[in-house]
Amino acid sequence: MQDLTRGPIHSHILAMAVPIAMSMLVQTLYFIIDLYFVSALGEAAIAGVSTAGNLFFFVLALTQIFNVGCATLIAHAIGRKDKSHANKIYSHSLFYGVIATMLALVIGYLFAHHYFASTAADQATYQVCLDYFYWFLPSLALQFILTVIAASMRGSGLVKPFMLMQITALLINALLSPIFITGLGLFTPMGVSGAGFASSLSAMLALLMTVIYLANNRNTLQVEKANLTSDWTTLRQILKVGVPAGSEFMLTFFYMAVIYWALSDFGAHQQAGFGLGSRIMQCLFLPVMAIAFAAPAIAGQNFAAGKLKRVYVTFKITTLMTVLFMALISVLCISVPHIFFSPFSDDPDVIEAATTFLSYVGYNFVPAGFVFAAAAMFQAFANTLPALLGTTIRVGSFVTLLMYYLSQQALTVTTMWTISVVTVYIQALVIMVLLRVVLKDKIFNKAHKRAKKIVTATV
């Protein structure tokens, strides 16, 4: 565990963000390797894997409840120097993570085909979705347990060991995926199923390494067997902080599902192009997301310790870094989007669809960077409702405008991406107003009250 209430804040951000970024980079490289080999199977394979992969956002929304809830509550406990309470939260959370993993497996195998039937562009894409997802599901389900552990440790200031284990698992995933997809030696080609199988094996390996590490290291949060049970107080606290954050990702899943649904009328090549473009965009977002993941633990510990000036400095540094990174990325995506896609497909229609998507959405990267930084601060304050409100307004306005153009039979693909850009700016403006209110309440008003108490006590 690490005390983040002392020392230079920018050093803490970089120390936590670098291993997070490395882990995300390896994970994204794995996705890119998958896309490279899957793309050789045709546009139906790309569209099918991309559509099935969208369910990753659904699971991510659910794991985000634990990710934000556990990290925030444990950061506050560590900031108060209450390790016993941190261990209790960790133990109860792990119990709920195991339950969620089992539920995800049951629900996924029983009902996922209904989702694919409504979003796949054609029968070939639908079959690819099933072939990939049924092998990929164990990997998705295990994310609940892995997220509880990683988020809890991140809240305590410990990041590097778990990121290294995740990187190791993902590297093995990247190695096995092309072997299982195309076949090699004794391994017969599995097609898209091989990509899902490799992901599930790597998730199991990540969990195994994590268990071994925790069993042999006492300088971490400890599982208390007596607390590996249900506890309503802990669950309520996690849900209070985590549900709004999870709902944000659920809205993102809904937003992506609506796009895939709308693109089905324009053909599988548009779905494939969007899937390819969104994966590349995720890769480009890595530095910003790493900073946004690191900031809540730092700001949260300092907020619980009453060091409000350090909280505000954390916000300023986080905002500056995220916005600058996004500005640099947007220039590349707007001016030369084609450089990202040529290795992944020789289909000119897919390449055209992907470059069009990235060249348009590049205009919303800077406001999106501010939204990332603001969301990190809301998490640190254990008040994630404002971020949810901003995302709700964005997704709601996007769907409303999309349906309007559909009703007028005037929807084009470029119109859809233009609507997306406009609604991100709307979201950023809403978030800016809400953040000013929260910062005033959590930092400036509290600092003023504290100063007044000191003066009164002195008198």
C-alpha positions in Angstrom: 0.0 0.0 0.0 1.1 3.6 -0.6 0.3 6.9 1.1 -0.7 9.3 -1.6 -1.2 12.2 0.8 2.5 13.1 0.7 5.0 13.9 -2.0 4.6 15.6 -5.4 1.2 15.0 -7.0 2.4 14.8 -10.5 4.9 12.1 -9.5 2.1 10.0 -8.0 0.0 10.5 -11.1 2.8 9.4 -13.4 3.8 6.5 -11.1 0.3 5.1 -11.2 -0.6 6.1 -14.8 2.4 4.5 -16.4 1.7 0.9 -15.4 -2.0 1.4 -16.1 -1.2 2.7 -19.5 1.2 -0.2 -20.2 -1.5 -2.7 -19.2 -4.0 -0.9 -21.4 -1.5 -0.8 -24.3 -0.9 -4.5 -24.1 -4.6 -5.2 -24.0 -5.2 -2.9 -26.9 -2.4 -4.5 -28.9 -4.0 -7.8 -28.2 -7.2 -6.5 -29.7 -5.3 -5.1 -32.7 -3.6 -8.5 -33.2 -7.0 -10.2 -33.0 -8.3 -7.8 -35.6 -5.4 -8.3 -37.9 -5.9 -12.1 -38.0 -9.7 -12.0 -37.9 -9.7 -9.5 -40.8 -8.2 -12.2 -43.0 -11.5 -14.1 -42.5 -13.6 -11.4 -44.2 -15.8 -8.4 -43.4 -18.4 -10.7 -41.8 -15.8 -11.9 -39.3 -14.7 -8.3 -38.5 -18.3 -7.1 -38.1 -19.3 -10.2 -36.0 -16.3 -9.9 -33.6 -16.9 -6.2 -33.3 -20.6 -6.6 -32.6 -20.0 -9.4 -30.1 -17.2 -7.3 -28.5 -19.7 -4.6 -27.8 -21.0 -6.8 -25.0 -17.7 -6.1 -23.4 -19.0 -2.6 -22.7 -22.1 -4.1 -21.1 -19.9 -6.2 -18.7 -17.5 -3.2 -18.3 -20.5 -1.2 -17.1 -21.2 -3.8 -14.4 -17.6 -4.2 -13.4 -17.3 -0.4 -13.2 -19.6 -0.6 -10.2 -16.9 -2.5 -8.4 -14.1 -0.6 -10.1 -15.2 2.8 -8.9 -17.0 1.8 -5.7 -14.1 -0.3 -4.3 -11.3 2.0 -5.3 -13.1 5.1 -3.9 -14.2 3.6 -0.5 -10.8 2.0 0.1 -8.9 5.2 -0.9 -11.0 7.0 1.7 -10.3 4.3 4.3 -6.6 4.4 3.6 -6.7 8.3 3.7 -8.2 8.0 7.2 -5.5 5.5 8.2 -8.2 2.8 8.8 -6.7 -0.3 7.2 -9.0 -2.6 9.1 -12.0 -1.0 7.5 -10.3 -1.2 4.1 -9.8 -5.0 4.5 -13.4 -5.4 5.4 -14.6 -3.6 2.3 -12.2 -5.6 0.2 -13.4 -9.0 1.6 -17.1 -8.2 1.2 -16.5 -6.9 -2.3 -14.6 -10.1 -3.3 -17.6 -12.1 -2.2 -19.9 -10.1 -4.5 -17.4 -10.3 -7.3 -17.6 -14.1 -7.2 -21.4 -14.1 -7.2 -21.4 -11.7 -10.2 -19.0 -13.9 -12.1 -21.3 -16.9 -11.8 -24.4 -14.9 -12.8 -22.6 -13.5 -15.9 -21.8 -17.0 -17.1 -25.4 -18.3 -16.7 -27.0 -15.2 -18.2 -24.5 -15.0 -21.1 -24.9 -18.5 -22.3 -28.7 -18.5 -21.9 -29.6 -15.1 -23.5 -26.8 -13.6 -25.6 -28.2 -15.0 -28.8 -31.2 -12.7 -28.5 -29.0 -9.6 -28.5 -27.1 -10.8 -31.6 -30.2 -11.6 -33.5 -31.3 -7.9 -33.2 -27.9 -6.3 -34.0 -26.2 -8.4 -36.6 -26.3 -7.1 -40.2 -26.9 -10.6 -41.7 -26.9 -14.3 -40.9 -23.2 -14.7 -41.5 -22.4 -12.0 -39.0 -24.9 -13.5 -36.5 -23.1 -16.8 -36.6 -19.7 -15.2 -36.1 -21.1 -13.4 -33.1 -22.1 -16.7 -31.5 -18.9 -18.5 -32.4 -16.8 -15.8 -30.9 -18.9 -14.9 -27.8 -19.5 -18.3 -26.4 -15.7 -18.9 -26.2 -15.1 -15.3 -25.0 -17.7 -15.3 -22.2 -15.5 -16.9 -19.5 -13.0 -14.1 -19.9 -15.8 -11.5 -19.5 -17.2 -13.2 -16.5 -13.8 -13.3 -14.7 -13.5 -9.6 -15.0 -15.7 -9.1 -12.0 -13.2 -10.9 -9.7 -10.2 -9.4 -11.3 -11.7 -5.9 -11.1 -12.5 -6.1 -7.4 -8.9 -7.1 -6.7 -7.3 -4.5 -9.0 -9.6 -1.7 -8.0 -9.2 -2.3 -4.3 -5.4 -2.4 -4.6 -5.4 0.7 -6.7 -7.4 2.5 -4.0 -4.7 1.6 -1.6 -2.1 3.0 -3.9 -0.7 -0.4 -5.1 -0.8 -0.7 -8.9 2.4 -2.0 -10.5 2.3 -5.7 -9.4 -1.2 -6.3 -10.7 -0.6 -4.5 -13.9 2.5 -6.6 -14.5 0.5 -9.7 -14.0 -2.2 -8.5 -16.4 0.4 -7.6 -19.0 1.9 -11.0 -18.8 -1.5 -12.7 -19.3 -2.3 -10.4 -22.2 1.0 -11.1 -23.9 0.3 -14.8 -23.7 -3.2 -14.0 -25.0 -1.7 -12.1 -28.0 0.6 -15.1 -28.6 -2.1 -17.8 -28.5 -4.8 -15.9 -30.3 -3.3 -16.1 -33.9 -2.3 -19.7 -33.2 -5.8 -20.7 -32.3 -7.4 -18.5 -35.1 -5.3 -19.7 -38.0 -3.9 -23.0 -36.6 -0.3 -24.1 -36.2 1.2 -27.6 -35.9 -1.1 -29.7 -33.6 -3.6 -26.8 -33.3 -6.3 -26.9 -35.9 -7.8 -23.6 -37.1 -10.7 -22.4 -34.9 -11.4 -19.2 -36.7 -13.0 -16.5 -34.5 -13.7 -19.0 -31.8 -9.9 -19.2 -31.3 -9.7 -15.5 -30.4 -12.4 -16.0 -27.7 -10.7 -19.1 -26.4 -7.3 -17.3 -26.1 -8.9 -14.5 -24.2 -10.6 -16.9 -21.7 -7.3 -18.7 -21.1 -5.4 -15.5 -20.4 -8.1 -14.3 -17.9 -7.7 -17.6 -16.0 -4.0 -17.2 -16.0 -4.3 -13.6 -14.7 -6.5 -14.8 -11.9 -4.1 -17.6 -11.0 -1.1 -15.3 -10.9 -3.0 -12.8 -8.8 -4.0 -15.4 -6.2 -0.4 -16.7 -6.0 0.9 -13.2 -5.5 -1.6 -12.3 -2.8 -1.0 -15.5 -0.9 2.7 -14.8 -0.7 2.6 -11.0 0.0 1.4 -9.6 3.3 2.0 -6.0 2.4 -1.3 -5.6 0.7 -5.0 -5.6 1.6 -5.9 -8.9 3.2 -8.9 -11.1 2.7 -10.7 -11.8 6.0 -12.4 -15.1 5.8 -15.0 -14.0 8.3 -16.0 -11.2 6.0 -16.2 -13.2 2.8 -20.0 -13.0 3.1 -22.8 -10.7 2.2 -22.9 -7.3 4.0 -25.6 -4.9 3.2 -23.8 -1.8 4.6 -20.8 -2.4 2.4 -22.9 -3.3 -0.6 -25.0 -0.1 -0.2 -21.8 2.0 -0.1 -20.4 0.4 -3.2 -23.6 0.7 -5.0 -24.1 4.4 -4.0 -20.7 5.3 -5.6 -20.4 2.6 -8.2 -23.9 2.4 -9.8 -23.9 5.9 -11.3 -20.4 5.1 -12.8 -21.6 1.7 -14.0 -24.7 3.3 -15.5 -22.4 5.6 -17.5 -20.8 2.6 -19.1 -24.2 1.0 -19.5 -25.3 4.1 -21.5 -22.1 3.7 -23.5 -23.1 0.1 -24.3 -26.6 1.3 -25.3 -25.0 4.1 -27.4 -22.8 1.6 -29.2 -25.7 -0.9 -29.7 -27.8 1.9 -31.2 -25.0 2.7 -33.6 -24.6 -1.0 -34.7 -28.3 -1.2 -35.1 -28.4 2.0 -37.3 -25.4 0.9 -39.3 -27.0 -2.5 -40.1 -29.0 -0.7 -42.8 -25.8 0.5 -44.4 -24.2 -2.9 -44.7 -21.6 -5.1 -42.8 -18.7 -3.0 -44.1 -20.0 0.0 -42.1 -20.3 -2.1 -39.0 -16.8 -3.5 -39.6 -15.4 0.0 -40.2 -17.0 1.4 -37.1 -15.7 -1.6 -35.0 -12.2 -1.1 -36.4 -12.3 2.6 -35.9 -13.5 2.4 -32.4 -10.8 -0.1 -31.4 -8.1 2.2 -32.8 -9.7 5.1 -31.0 -9.5 3.2 -27.7 -5.8 2.6 -28.3 -5.2 6.3 -28.9 -7.1 7.1 -25.7 -4.7 5.0 -23.6 -2.6 7.8 -22.0 -5.7 9.8 -21.1 -7.6 6.9 -19.6 -4.5 5.9 -17.6 -4.3 9.3 -16.1 -8.1 9.4 -15.4 -7.8 5.9 -13.7 -4.9 7.1 -11.5 -6.4 10.4 -10.4 -9.3 9.2 -8.2 -7.1 7.2 -5.8 -4.8 10.2 -5.3 -7.5 12.8 -4.9 -9.7 10.4 -2.8 -6.9 9.7 -0.3 -6.2 13.4 0.1 -9.8 14.3 0.3 -10.4 11.8 3.1 -7.2 13.1 4.9 -8.6 16.7 4.7 -5.8 17.9 2.4 -8.1 19.9 0.1 -5.4 22.0 -1.6 -3.8 18.8 -2.9 -7.1 17.6 -4.2 -7.5 20.8 -6.3 -3.9 20.5 -7.6 -4.7 16.9 -8.6 -7.6 18.2 -10.6 -5.6 20.9 -12.4 -2.8 18.6 -13.3 -5.1 15.8 -14.5 -7.2 18.2 -16.6 -4.1 19.8 -18.2 -2.6 16.4 -19.1 -5.8 14.8 -20.5 -6.7 17.8 -22.6 -3.2 18.2 -24.1 -3.0 14.5 -25.0 -6.4 14.6 -26.6 -5.5 17.7 -28.6 -2.4 15.9 -30.0 -4.5 12.8 -30.9 -7.2 14.8 -32.6 -4.8 16.4 -35.0 -3.7 13.0 -36.2 -7.2 11.6 -36.5 -8.6 14.6 -38.4 -5.6 15.1 -40.8 -4.3 11.6 -41.5 -6.9 9.0 -40.3 -6.0 6.5 -43.0 -2.6 5.7 -41.6 -4.1 3.7 -38.8 -6.1 1.2 -40.8 -4.2 -0.2 -43.8 -2.6 -3.1 -41.9 -6.0 -4.4 -40.8 -8.0 -4.7 -44.0 -7.6 -4.6 -47.7 -11.3 -4.0 -48.3 -11.6 -0.4 -49.5 -15.2 -0.1 -48.2 -14.1 -1.1 -44.7 -11.1 1.3 -44.8 -13.3 4.1 -46.1 -15.9 3.6 -43.3 -13.2 3.5 -40.6 -11.4 6.6 -41.8 -14.6 8.6 -42.1 -15.6 7.6 -38.6 -12.2 8.6 -37.1 -11.9 11.9 -39.1 -15.3 13.0 -37.7 -15.1 12.0 -34.1 -11.6 13.4 -33.8 -13.3 16.8 -33.3 -14.7 15.7 -30.0 -11.5 14.4 -28.4 -10.6 17.6 -26.5 -14.0 18.0 -24.7 -13.9 14.2 -24.1 -10.5 14.7 -22.3 -12.1 17.3 -20.0 -15.0 14.8 -19.3 -12.5 12.1 -18.3 -10.7 14.5 -15.9 -14.0 15.7 -14.4 -15.3 12.1 -14.0 -12.1 11.2 -12.1 -12.8 14.0 -9.6 -16.4 13.0 -9.1 -15.2 9.5 -8.3 -12.7 10.9 -5.8 -15.5 12.7 -3.9 -17.7 9.5 -4.0 -20.3 11.5 -5.9 -20.6 10.0 -9.4 -24.1 11.2 -10.1 -23.0 14.4 -12.0 -21.0 12.3 -14.4 -23.9 10.1 -15.0 -26.2 13.1 -15.7 -23.7 14.4 -18.3 -23.6 11.0 -20.0 -27.3 10.6 -19.9 -27.8 14.0 -21.6 -25.2 13.1 -24.2 -26.7 9.7 -25.1 -30.3 10.9 -24.8 -29.7 13.8 -27.2 -27.8 11.5 -29.6 -30.6 9.0 -29.8 -33.2 11.7 -30.1 -31.5 13.4 -33.0 -30.7 10.0 -34.6 -34.4 9.0 -34.5 -35.5 12.3 -35.9 -33.2 11.9 -39.0 -34.4 8.3 -39.3 -38.0 9.5 -39.2 -37.3 12.0 -42.0 -35.4 9.3 -44.0 -32.4 11.7 -44.0 -29.9 9.7 -41.9 -26.5 9.2 -43.5 -23.4 7.8 -41.8 -21.6 11.2 -41.7 -24.8 12.7 -40.2 -24.5 10.1 -37.4 -20.9 11.0 -36.7 -21.7 14.7 -36.7 -24.4 14.2 -34.2 -22.0 12.2 -32.0 -19.5 15.2 -32.1 -22.1 17.8 -31.2 -23.5 15.7 -28.3 -20.0 15.3 -26.7 -19.7 19.1 -26.6 -23.1 19.3 -25.0 -21.9 16.8 -22.4 -18.7 18.7 -21.7 -20.6 21.9 -21.1 -23.0 20.2 -18.6 -20.1 18.5 -16.8 -18.2 21.9 -16.6 -21.2 23.5 -14.8 -21.7 20.5 -12.5 -18.0 20.3 -11.6 -17.9 23.9 -10.6 -20.8 23.3 -8.2 -19.1 20.2 -6.7 -15.7 21.7 -6.4 -17.2 24.7 -4.6 -19.0 22.5 -2.2 -16.3 19.9 -1.6 -13.2 22.1 -1.5 -13.8 25.8 -1.2 -16.7 25.8 1.2 -15.1 23.1 3.4 -11.8 25.0 3.4 -13.5 28.1 4.4 -15.4 26.4 7.2 -12.2 24.8 8.4 -10.4 28.1 8.4 -13.3 29.7 10.3 -13.1 26.9 13.0 -9.4 27.5 13.4 -9.9 31.2 13.9 -12.7 30.6 16.4 -10.7 28.1 18.4 -7.7 30.5 18.5 -9.9 33.4 19.7 
